[in-house]
Amino acid sequence: MPDKQLLLRDSLQLIAQLKASEDSLRLSKQSAISYWFDQMLSPELSFQFFESLLLIFLGGLFAYLLYHRSERIKSIDRLQARALLYAALALLCLASKGIFFLLSSFALSGILPASSYGQLYWLGWQISLLWFVYCSFMFAIGFTRSRKSYDLFFATSLALLFLVITALYNEWFWKWLLYKLKFAEIDPKFIDRLVVTLAPPLPFKTEILIPQLSSFASFSLGAHFTLWFMLFTYAAYVVFRRGRTYQDSSARNAVLILSLSFLALALFGIFGLLKFRQDFSLLVSKSYLIALICLVIFFFGVRNTYRHGRYRRA
């Protein structure tokens, strides 16, 4: 059995070397930008490439629209204006997933250092989907509260929790950094894993990017999706409860739609919580589509509320 494992590892290393030599010959005949564009239009990456472009375009556009509305209602209610800023930040977080995909793809084409590929790709997962939850929840709390006494303590404490989860997500990076700075020793198996992860060129496949989830990464994913489900569910509840106090029927209906939007987003947390242990590669490959759906649901839920409910004339 060990001999078979060694043979498999040697075969994979040989394939990577052959692919690297093939790509180096190709790069010698064309520019890095041209080679990158050819890769992005390949059948394996074209769908994710266009999803990323759509995420960047729609995320930027939607965030600008919410920011513009925030500026318009600032003179009416500063708390609601700040809540809308959190909503705009939530959309920018989702848009960052497309940005990090493009940056990591530059590492595959020689435009950026190849060693940055894994970390850039992984950051697109953390920042877009993890911090989207934080900003969305802060919007929901800001939307339903009429006082700001809770803001500093609550927002800071929750932000620290999300920072801790972000740090745990990056366990392999911290180990690699401490090893490079000669502050710590690393298991040879972990070094081999880094070589495979960082060696160019690599396809965008989870089994190569993250060969095996560590205990810290598994804990971070579990905490991430648990918080996703809990916070969006609670947000749906407090928004619904606030909407029942409105006298205007259009305002109540608009807030009901917003509450249902948060409840729909909470279901993605359940999906992620169940899927990441069963088939994590499938979850990562579908994360761009999930981000697009969340982007649309969140934006139209918020926009509809301020068009037909709060500050309709603003």
ZAKE-372515 format. One line per field, with one value per atom (N, C-alpha, C): x, y, z; atom name; residue number from 1. Coordinates in steps of 0.2 Angstrom, whole numbers. Example, Ala and Ser with C-alpha at 12.3 -4.5 7.8 and 13.67 -1.06 7.14 Angstrom:
2
xx = c(66|62|66|64|68|64) .
yy = c(-28|-22|-16|-11|-5|0) .
zz = c(39|39|39|35|36|39) .
vodo = c(N|CA|C|N|CA|C) .
rofi = c(1|1|1|2|2|2) .
***
This chain:
314
xx = c(4|0|4|10|14|17|19|22|18|11|6|5|6|5|11|17|23|23|20|20|15|9|4|7|11|14|19|23|28|25|19|16|13|10|7|12|18|24|26|26|29|24|18|12|13|14|15|21|26|32|31|28|27|22|17|13|16|21|24|29|33|37|33|27|23|20|18|16|22|28|33|35|35|35|30|24|18|19|22|23|28|33|39|37|31|28|23|20|15|15|12|13|9|11|7|0|-2|-9|-13|-10|-13|-14|-9|-10|-15|-15|-21|-27|-28|-35|-37|-32|-33|-36|-33|-35|-42|-43|-50|-55|-54|-59|-59|-55|-55|-62|-64|-70|-70|-64|-64|-65|-63|-63|-68|-70|-74|-81|-84|-90|-88|-83|-81|-79|-75|-73|-79|-84|-89|-94|-94|-97|-94|-87|-83|-84|-84|-85|-92|-97|-104|-104|-101|-101|-98|-92|-89|-93|-96|-100|-106|-110|-117|-115|-110|-109|-107|-102|-101|-106|-111|-116|-121|-123|-128|-125|-119|-116|-117|-115|-115|-123|-128|-135|-137|-135|-136|-133|-126|-122|-126|-128|-131|-137|-141|-147|-146|-140|-138|-136|-133|-132|-138|-143|-149|-153|-153|-157|-153|-147|-143|-146|-149|-152|-158|-161|-168|-166|-162|-161|-153|-149|-142|-141|-145|-145|-147|-152|-154|-148|-145|-140|-134|-133|-127|-129|-135|-137|-136|-138|-137|-130|-125|-118|-116|-119|-117|-120|-125|-128|-124|-121|-117|-110|-108|-102|-103|-109|-110|-110|-112|-112|-105|-101|-94|-90|-92|-89|-90|-96|-98|-94|-94|-90|-83|-80|-73|-71|-76|-75|-73|-76|-74|-67|-66|-59|-53|-54|-49|-49|-54|-53|-49|-50|-45|-38|-37|-30|-27|-30|-27|-26|-30|-29|-23|-21|-15|-9|-10|-4|-3|-8|-7|-4|-4|-2|5|8|14|14|8|7|9|7|8|12|16|20|16|18|14|12|17|16|10|7|1|-5|-5|-11|-16|-13|-18|-21|-17|-19|-24|-23|-28|-35|-34|-40|-44|-41|-44|-47|-43|-46|-53|-53|-60|-65|-64|-69|-71|-65|-66|-70|-67|-69|-76|-77|-84|-89|-88|-94|-94|-88|-88|-90|-87|-88|-95|-97|-104|-109|-108|-113|-113|-107|-106|-109|-108|-111|-118|-121|-128|-131|-129|-132|-132|-126|-126|-131|-132|-137|-144|-146|-152|-153|-148|-148|-149|-145|-146|-153|-156|-162|-168|-167|-172|-172|-166|-165|-166|-168|-169|-164|-160|-155|-148|-143|-136|-132|-135|-131|-127|-130|-127|-121|-121|-117|-109|-106|-99|-97|-100|-98|-100|-106|-109|-105|-104|-101|-94|-90|-83|-83|-87|-87|-88|-93|-94|-89|-86|-80|-74|-73|-67|-69|-75|-76|-75|-77|-76|-68|-65|-57|-54|-56|-54|-55|-61|-63|-58|-57|-53|-46|-43|-37|-36|-41|-41|-42|-45|-46|-39|-34|-28|-22|-24|-19|-13|-14|-8|-4|-7|-3|2|-1|3|8|7|12|18|16|21|25|22|25|30|28|32|38|37|42|48|45|50|54|51|54|58|58|62|61|54|52|49|48|44|46|46|47|40|40|34|35|30|30|32|36|38|32|27|20|17|17|14|18|25|29|27|26|25|18|13|7|7|12|12|15|20|23|18|14|9|4|2|-3|0|6|9|13|14|17|13|15|12|13|8|2|-3|-8|-13|-20|-24|-31|-35|-41|-45|-49|-46|-50|-48|-53|-52|-48|-48|-44|-36|-34|-27|-26|-31|-30|-30|-34|-35|-35|-30|-30|-33|-33|-36|-37|-43|-45|-42|-39|-36|-42|-40|-45|-47|-42|-44|-48|-47|-51|-58|-58|-65|-69|-66|-69|-71|-67|-69|-75|-75|-80|-87|-86|-92|-95|-90|-92|-95|-92|-94|-101|-103|-110|-115|-113|-117|-119|-114|-116|-120|-119|-123|-130|-131|-138|-141|-138|-141|-142|-137|-138|-143|-143|-148|-155|-156|-162|-164|-160|-162|-163|-159|-161|-168|-170|-176|-182|-180|-185|-186|-180|-181|-184|-182|-185|-192|-195|-202|-205|-202|-206|-206|-201|-201|-206|-207|-212|-219|-221|-227|-229|-225|-226|-228|-227|-228|-236|-238|-245|-247|-242|-243|-243|-248|-248|-242|-240|-235|-228|-227|-221|-221|-227|-227|-225|-228|-227|-219|-217|-210|-205|-206|-202|-203|-209|-210|-206|-206|-201|-194|-192|-185|-184|-189|-188|-187|-192|-191|-185|-182|-175|-170|-170|-165|-166|-172|-174|-171|-172|-169|-162|-158|-151|-149|-153|-151|-151|-155|-155|-149|-145|-139|-134|-135|-130|-131|-138|-139|-136|-137|-134|-126|-123|-116|-114|-117|-116|-116|-121|-122|-117|-115|-112|-104|-101|-94|-91|-94|-92|-93|-98|-100|-96|-96|-92|-90|-84|-82|-80|-77|-76|-82|-87|-93|-96|-95|-97|-93|-87|-82|-84|-85|-86|-93|-97|-104|-104|-99|-99|-100|-98|-98|-106|-109|-116|-120|-118|-121|-120|-114|-113|-117|-118|-122|-130|-132|-139|-140|-135|-136|-136|-131|-131|-137|-141|-147|-153|-153|-158|-157|-151|-150|-151|-149|-150|-157|-161|-168|-172|-170|-174|-173|-167|-165|-168|-167|-170|-177|-181|-188|-191|-187|-189|-189|-184|-183|-187|-189|-193|-200|-203|-210|-211|-206|-207|-204|-199|-195|-193|-194|-191|-193|-199|-201|-199|-200|-199|-191|-187|-180|-176) .
yy = c(-6|0|6|7|13|14|8|8|12|10|13|20|22|29|33|30|34|34|29|29|34|34|39|46|48|54|56|51|52|54|50|51|58|60|67|72|71|76|76|71|70|74|73|76|84|86|93|96|92|95|95|90|90|96|97|103|109|110|116|117|112|113|115|112|113|121|123|130|135|133|137|138|133|133|138|137|141|148|150|156|160|156|159|161|159|160|166|167|172|176|182|186|183|185|182|184|190|192|188|186|182|175|173|166|166|171|171|171|175|176|169|166|159|154|154|150|152|158|160|158|158|156|148|144|137|134|129|126|125|123|122|128|134|140|146|145|151|152|147|148|152|150|154|161|161|168|173|171|175|177|171|172|178|177|182|189|190|197|199|195|197|199|195|197|204|205|212|217|216|222|223|218|219|221|218|220|227|229|236|241|239|243|243|238|238|241|240|244|251|254|261|263|260|262|263|258|258|264|265|270|277|278|284|285|280|281|283|280|281|289|292|299|303|301|304|305|299|299|301|303|305|310|315|321|319|313|311|307|302|297|295|297|295|287|284|277|273|275|271|272|278|279|275|274|269|262|260|253|252|257|256|255|259|258|251|248|241|236|238|234|235|241|242|238|238|234|226|224|217|215|219|218|218|223|223|217|214|208|202|202|197|198|204|206|204|205|203|196|191|184|184|188|189|192|197|200|195|191|187|181|179|174|176|183|185|186|188|189|182|177|171|168|169|167|170|176|179|176|173|169|162|160|154|156|162|164|167|168|171|179|182|189|191|187|187|181|182|176|170|164|158|156|158|156|159|165|168|165|160|157|155|150|147|152|157|161|166|168|173|170|163|160|159|157|155|162|167|174|176|174|175|171|166|162|165|167|170|177|181|188|189|185|186|183|177|173|174|175|176|183|188|195|197|194|196|195|189|188|193|196|201|207|210|216|216|210|209|209|206|206|213|217|223|228|227|230|229|223|221|224|224|227|234|237|244|246|242|244|244|239|238|242|245|248|256|259|266|270|266|269|266|270|268|266|265|263|257|252|245|245|250|249|247|251|251|244|242|236|230|230|224|223|228|228|226|228|227|219|217|210|205|207|202|202|208|209|205|205|201|194|191|184|182|187|185|185|190|190|184|181|175|169|169|164|164|171|172|169|171|168|161|157|150|147|151|149|148|153|153|149|144|140|138|136|134|139|145|151|153|153|155|150|144|139|140|141|142|149|154|160|159|156|155|150|146|141|146|150|154|159|161|166|162|155|151|152|153|153|146|142|135|130|124|118|116|113|110|103|99|92|92|87|86|85|82|81|87|92|99|102|102|105|102|96|93|95|96|99|106|110|117|117|112|112|111|106|104|110|113|118|124|126|132|131|125|124|126|130|132|127|126|129|124|127|122|124|119|120|122|125|128|122|117|112|111|110|110|105|99|94|95|100|102|108|113|119|117|113|111|104|100|93|90|92|89|95|96|101|99|104|103|103|102|103|110|114|122|124|122|124|121|115|112|115|117|121|128|131|138|137|132|132|130|126|124|130|134|140|145|146|151|149|143|142|141|140|140|147|152|159|161|159|161|160|153|151|155|155|158|166|170|177|179|175|177|175|170|168|173|175|180|187|188|195|194|189|188|189|187|187|194|198|205|210|208|212|211|205|204|207|206|209|217|220|227|229|225|227|227|223|222|229|233|239|245|244|249|249|255|257|256|258|258|251|249|242|241|246|245|244|248|247|240|237|231|225|226|221|221|227|228|225|226|223|215|213|206|203|206|203|203|208|208|203|202|196|189|188|182|181|187|187|185|187|185|177|175|168|164|166|162|162|168|168|163|162|158|150|149|142|140|145|144|142|144|142|135|133|126|121|124|120|119|125|125|120|121|117|109|107|100|98|102|100|100|104|105|99|95|88|83|83|78|79|85|86|93|94|101|104|100|102|105|101|104|110|111|117|123|122|127|129|124|125|129|128|131|138|140|145|152|152|158|159|153|154|156|153|155|162|165|172|176|174|178|178|172|172|176|176|180|187|189|196|199|195|197|198|192|192|197|198|204|211|212|219|221|216|218|218|214|214|221|223|230|235|235|241|241|236|236|239|238|240|248|251|258|261|258|261|261|255|255|255|256|256|262|261|267|272|278|284|283|282|280|286|292|298|300|297|299|298) .
zz = c(0|0|0|4|4|-3|-6|-13|-18|-17|-22|-21|-14|-13|-15|-15|-17|-25|-28|-35|-38|-34|-36|-35|-30|-29|-34|-36|-41|-47|-49|-55|-56|-50|-50|-51|-47|-48|-55|-58|-65|-70|-69|-73|-72|-66|-64|-68|-68|-71|-79|-82|-89|-91|-87|-88|-87|-82|-81|-87|-90|-96|-102|-102|-108|-108|-102|-101|-102|-100|-101|-108|-112|-119|-122|-120|-123|-121|-115|-113|-116|-119|-123|-130|-132|-138|-138|-132|-132|-125|-125|-119|-113|-107|-101|-101|-103|-104|-109|-115|-120|-117|-114|-111|-106|-101|-96|-99|-105|-108|-111|-114|-117|-111|-106|-100|-98|-97|-95|-100|-106|-111|-112|-108|-109|-106|-108|-106|-98|-95|-88|-84|-87|-83|-85|-91|-94|-90|-87|-83|-77|-73|-67|-69|-75|-77|-78|-82|-83|-77|-72|-66|-62|-62|-58|-61|-67|-70|-68|-69|-67|-59|-55|-48|-47|-50|-50|-52|-58|-61|-57|-55|-52|-45|-41|-34|-34|-39|-39|-40|-45|-47|-41|-38|-33|-27|-25|-19|-20|-26|-28|-27|-29|-29|-21|-17|-10|-7|-9|-6|-8|-14|-16|-12|-11|-7|0|3|10|10|5|5|5|1|1|7|11|17|23|22|28|32|29|32|36|34|37|43|42|48|47|51|50|52|56|58|52|48|42|37|36|32|33|39|41|40|41|40|32|28|21|19|22|21|22|28|29|23|21|15|9|8|2|3|9|11|10|12|11|3|-1|-8|-11|-8|-10|-8|-2|0|-5|-7|-12|-19|-21|-27|-27|-21|-20|-22|-22|-24|-31|-35|-42|-43|-39|-39|-37|-32|-30|-35|-38|-43|-49|-51|-56|-54|-48|-45|-45|-42|-42|-49|-54|-61|-64|-62|-64|-62|-56|-53|-57|-60|-65|-71|-73|-80|-80|-74|-73|-72|-72|-71|-64|-59|-52|-50|-44|-42|-41|-43|-43|-36|-31|-24|-21|-24|-21|-23|-28|-30|-25|-21|-16|-11|-8|-4|-7|-13|-16|-17|-19|-21|-14|-9|-3|0|-1|2|-1|-7|-11|-7|-4|-1|6|9|16|16|13|13|10|4|1|5|7|10|18|21|28|30|27|30|26|21|19|24|28|34|39|41|46|44|38|35|34|32|31|38|43|49|52|52|54|51|44|41|44|45|48|55|59|66|66|61|60|58|53|51|56|61|65|72|73|79|78|83|83|88|91|95|93|95|93|99|105|111|110|106|106|101|97|91|92|96|97|100|105|109|105|102|98|92|88|81|82|87|89|91|95|98|92|88|83|77|76|71|74|80|83|82|83|82|75|70|63|61|64|63|66|71|74|69|66|61|55|53|47|48|54|56|56|59|59|52|47|40|37|39|36|40|43|47|43|37|33|31|30|28|34|40|46|47|46|47|42|36|31|32|35|36|42|47|53|51|47|44|40|36|32|36|42|46|51|51|55|62|64|70|72|67|69|64|66|61|59|53|50|48|49|47|40|38|30|26|29|25|23|28|27|22|22|17|10|9|3|0|5|3|1|4|1|-5|-7|-13|-19|-17|-22|-23|-17|-17|-21|-20|-23|-30|-32|-38|-44|-49|-55|-60|-65|-65|-62|-59|-56|-59|-60|-61|-55|-56|-51|-48|-45|-42|-34|-30|-23|-21|-24|-21|-22|-27|-27|-23|-23|-19|-11|-9|-2|-2|-2|-3|3|9|15|20|22|27|34|37|44|49|55|60|61|60|61|55|49|43|44|46|47|52|58|63|60|56|54|49|45|40|44|49|53|56|59|63|58|52|47|45|43|41|46|53|58|60|60|60|55|49|43|44|46|47|53|59|65|64|61|61|55|50|45|47|51|54|59|63|68|65|60|56|53|50|47|52|58|64|66|67|70|65|58|53|52|53|52|58|64|70|70|67|66|61|56|50|53|58|60|64|66|69|65|58|53|52|51|50|43|39|31|28|24|22|17|13|8|12|17|21|25|27|30|25|19|14|11|11|9|14|20|26|26|25|24|19|13|8|10|13|16|21|25|30|27|22|18|14|12|8|13|19|24|26|26|27|22|16|10|10|12|13|19|24|29|27|22|19|16|13|10|16|22|27|29|29|30|25|18|13|14|15|16|22|27|33|32|28|26|21|16|10|12|16|16|19|23|25|20|16|11|5|2|-5|-5|-2|-1|-8|-12|-19|-23|-22|-25|-23|-16|-13|-15|-16|-18|-26|-30|-37|-38|-33|-34|-30|-27|-23|-27|-33|-37|-39|-40|-42|-35|-30|-23|-22|-23|-22|-26|-32|-37|-35|-33|-30|-24|-19|-13|-15|-19|-21|-24|-28|-31|-25|-22|-16|-11|-9|-4|-7|-13|-15|-16|-20|-21|-15|-10|-4|0|0|3|-1|-8|-12|-12|-12|-12|-5|0|7|7|4|4|-2|-7|-12|-10|-7|-5|2|6|13|16|19|23|17|19|15|7|6|-1|-6|-3|-7|-7|-3|-3|-9) .
vodo = c(N|CA|C|N|CA|C|N|CA|C|N|CA|C|N|CA|C|N|CA|C|N|CA|C|N|CA|C|N|CA|C|N|CA|C|N|CA|C|N|CA|C|N|CA|C|N|CA|C|N|CA|C|N|CA|C|N|CA|C|N|CA|C|N|CA|C|N|CA|C|N|CA|C|N|CA|C|N|CA|C|N|CA|C|N|CA|C|N|CA|C|N|CA|C|N|CA|C|N|CA|C|N|CA|C|N|CA|C|N|CA|C|N|CA|C|N|CA|C|N|CA|C|N|CA|C|N|CA|C|N|CA|C|N|CA|C|N|CA|C|N|CA|C|N|CA|C|N|CA|C|N|CA|C|N|CA|C|N|CA|C|N|CA|C|N|CA|C|N|CA|C|N|CA|C|N|CA|C|N|CA|C|N|CA|C|N|CA|C|N|CA|C|N|CA|C|N|CA|C|N|CA|C|N|CA|C|N|CA|C|N|CA|C|N|CA|C|N|CA|C|N|CA|C|N|CA|C|N|CA|C|N|CA|C|N|CA|C|N|CA|C|N|CA|C|N|CA|C|N|CA|C|N|CA|C|N|CA|C|N|CA|C|N|CA|C|N|CA|C|N|CA|C|N|CA|C|N|CA|C|N|CA|C|N|CA|C|N|CA|C|N|CA|C|N|CA|C|N|CA|C|N|CA|C|N|CA|C|N|CA|C|N|CA|C|N|CA|C|N|CA|C|N|CA|C|N|CA|C|N|CA|C|N|CA|C|N|CA|C|N|CA|C|N|CA|C|N|CA|C|N|CA|C|N|CA|C|N|CA|C|N|CA|C|N|CA|C|N|CA|C|N|CA|C|N|CA|C|N|CA|C|N|CA|C|N|CA|C|N|CA|C|N|CA|C|N|CA|C|N|CA|C|N|CA|C|N|CA|C|N|CA|C|N|CA|C|N|CA|C|N|CA|C|N|CA|C|N|CA|C|N|CA|C|N|CA|C|N|CA|C|N|CA|C|N|CA|C|N|CA|C|N|CA|C|N|CA|C|N|CA|C|N|CA|C|N|CA|C|N|CA|C|N|CA|C|N|CA|C|N|CA|C|N|CA|C|N|CA|C|N|CA|C|N|CA|C|N|CA|C|N|CA|C|N|CA|C|N|CA|C|N|CA|C|N|CA|C|N|CA|C|N|CA|C|N|CA|C|N|CA|C|N|CA|C|N|CA|C|N|CA|C|N|CA|C|N|CA|C|N|CA|C|N|CA|C|N|CA|C|N|CA|C|N|CA|C|N|CA|C|N|CA|C|N|CA|C|N|CA|C|N|CA|C|N|CA|C|N|CA|C|N|CA|C|N|CA|C|N|CA|C|N|CA|C|N|CA|C|N|CA|C|N|CA|C|N|CA|C|N|CA|C|N|CA|C|N|CA|C|N|CA|C|N|CA|C|N|CA|C|N|CA|C|N|CA|C|N|CA|C|N|CA|C|N|CA|C|N|CA|C|N|CA|C|N|CA|C|N|CA|C|N|CA|C|N|CA|C|N|CA|C|N|CA|C|N|CA|C|N|CA|C|N|CA|C|N|CA|C|N|CA|C|N|CA|C|N|CA|C|N|CA|C|N|CA|C|N|CA|C|N|CA|C|N|CA|C|N|CA|C|N|CA|C|N|CA|C|N|CA|C|N|CA|C|N|CA|C|N|CA|C|N|CA|C|N|CA|C|N|CA|C|N|CA|C|N|CA|C|N|CA|C|N|CA|C|N|CA|C|N|CA|C|N|CA|C|N|CA|C|N|CA|C|N|CA|C|N|CA|C|N|CA|C|N|CA|C|N|CA|C|N|CA|C|N|CA|C|N|CA|C|N|CA|C|N|CA|C|N|CA|C|N|CA|C|N|CA|C|N|CA|C|N|CA|C|N|CA|C|N|CA|C|N|CA|C|N|CA|C|N|CA|C|N|CA|C|N|CA|C|N|CA|C|N|CA|C|N|CA|C|N|CA|C|N|CA|C|N|CA|C|N|CA|C|N|CA|C|N|CA|C|N|CA|C|N|CA|C|N|CA|C|N|CA|C|N|CA|C|N|CA|C|N|CA|C|N|CA|C|N|CA|C|N|CA|C|N|CA|C|N|CA|C|N|CA|C|N|CA|C|N|CA|C|N|CA|C|N|CA|C|N|CA|C|N|CA|C|N|CA|C|N|CA|C|N|CA|C|N|CA|C|N|CA|C|N|CA|C|N|CA|C|N|CA|C|N|CA|C|N|CA|C|N|CA|C|N|CA|C|N|CA|C|N|CA|C|N|CA|C|N|CA|C|N|CA|C|N|CA|C|N|CA|C|N|CA|C|N|CA|C|N|CA|C|N|CA|C|N|CA|C|N|CA|C|N|CA|C|N|CA|C|N|CA|C|N|CA|C|N|CA|C|N|CA|C|N|CA|C|N|CA|C|N|CA|C|N|CA|C|N|CA|C|N|CA|C) .
rofi = c(1|1|1|2|2|2|3|3|3|4|4|4|5|5|5|6|6|6|7|7|7|8|8|8|9|9|9|10|10|10|11|11|11|12|12|12|13|13|13|14|14|14|15|15|15|16|16|16|17|17|17|18|18|18|19|19|19|20|20|20|21|21|21|22|22|22|23|23|23|24|24|24|25|25|25|26|26|26|27|27|27|28|28|28|29|29|29|30|30|30|31|31|31|32|32|32|33|33|33|34|34|34|35|35|35|36|36|36|37|37|37|38|38|38|39|39|39|40|40|40|41|41|41|42|42|42|43|43|43|44|44|44|45|45|45|46|46|46|47|47|47|48|48|48|49|49|49|50|50|50|51|51|51|52|52|52|53|53|53|54|54|54|55|55|55|56|56|56|57|57|57|58|58|58|59|59|59|60|60|60|61|61|61|62|62|62|63|63|63|64|64|64|65|65|65|66|66|66|67|67|67|68|68|68|69|69|69|70|70|70|71|71|71|72|72|72|73|73|73|74|74|74|75|75|75|76|76|76|77|77|77|78|78|78|79|79|79|80|80|80|81|81|81|82|82|82|83|83|83|84|84|84|85|85|85|86|86|86|87|87|87|88|88|88|89|89|89|90|90|90|91|91|91|92|92|92|93|93|93|94|94|94|95|95|95|96|96|96|97|97|97|98|98|98|99|99|99|100|100|100|101|101|101|102|102|102|103|103|103|104|104|104|105|105|105|106|106|106|107|107|107|108|108|108|109|109|109|110|110|110|111|111|111|112|112|112|113|113|113|114|114|114|115|115|115|116|116|116|117|117|117|118|118|118|119|119|119|120|120|120|121|121|121|122|122|122|123|123|123|124|124|124|125|125|125|126|126|126|127|127|127|128|128|128|129|129|129|130|130|130|131|131|131|132|132|132|133|133|133|134|134|134|135|135|135|136|136|136|137|137|137|138|138|138|139|139|139|140|140|140|141|141|141|142|142|142|143|143|143|144|144|144|145|145|145|146|146|146|147|147|147|148|148|148|149|149|149|150|150|150|151|151|151|152|152|152|153|153|153|154|154|154|155|155|155|156|156|156|157|157|157|158|158|158|159|159|159|160|160|160|161|161|161|162|162|162|163|163|163|164|164|164|165|165|165|166|166|166|167|167|167|168|168|168|169|169|169|170|170|170|171|171|171|172|172|172|173|173|173|174|174|174|175|175|175|176|176|176|177|177|177|178|178|178|179|179|179|180|180|180|181|181|181|182|182|182|183|183|183|184|184|184|185|185|185|186|186|186|187|187|187|188|188|188|189|189|189|190|190|190|191|191|191|192|192|192|193|193|193|194|194|194|195|195|195|196|196|196|197|197|197|198|198|198|199|199|199|200|200|200|201|201|201|202|202|202|203|203|203|204|204|204|205|205|205|206|206|206|207|207|207|208|208|208|209|209|209|210|210|210|211|211|211|212|212|212|213|213|213|214|214|214|215|215|215|216|216|216|217|217|217|218|218|218|219|219|219|220|220|220|221|221|221|222|222|222|223|223|223|224|224|224|225|225|225|226|226|226|227|227|227|228|228|228|229|229|229|230|230|230|231|231|231|232|232|232|233|233|233|234|234|234|235|235|235|236|236|236|237|237|237|238|238|238|239|239|239|240|240|240|241|241|241|242|242|242|243|243|243|244|244|244|245|245|245|246|246|246|247|247|247|248|248|248|249|249|249|250|250|250|251|251|251|252|252|252|253|253|253|254|254|254|255|255|255|256|256|256|257|257|257|258|258|258|259|259|259|260|260|260|261|261|261|262|262|262|263|263|263|264|264|264|265|265|265|266|266|266|267|267|267|268|268|268|269|269|269|270|270|270|271|271|271|272|272|272|273|273|273|274|274|274|275|275|275|276|276|276|277|277|277|278|278|278|279|279|279|280|280|280|281|281|281|282|282|282|283|283|283|284|284|284|285|285|285|286|286|286|287|287|287|288|288|288|289|289|289|290|290|290|291|291|291|292|292|292|293|293|293|294|294|294|295|295|295|296|296|296|297|297|297|298|298|298|299|299|299|300|300|300|301|301|301|302|302|302|303|303|303|304|304|304|305|305|305|306|306|306|307|307|307|308|308|308|309|309|309|310|310|310|311|311|311|312|312|312|313|313|313|314|314|314) .
***
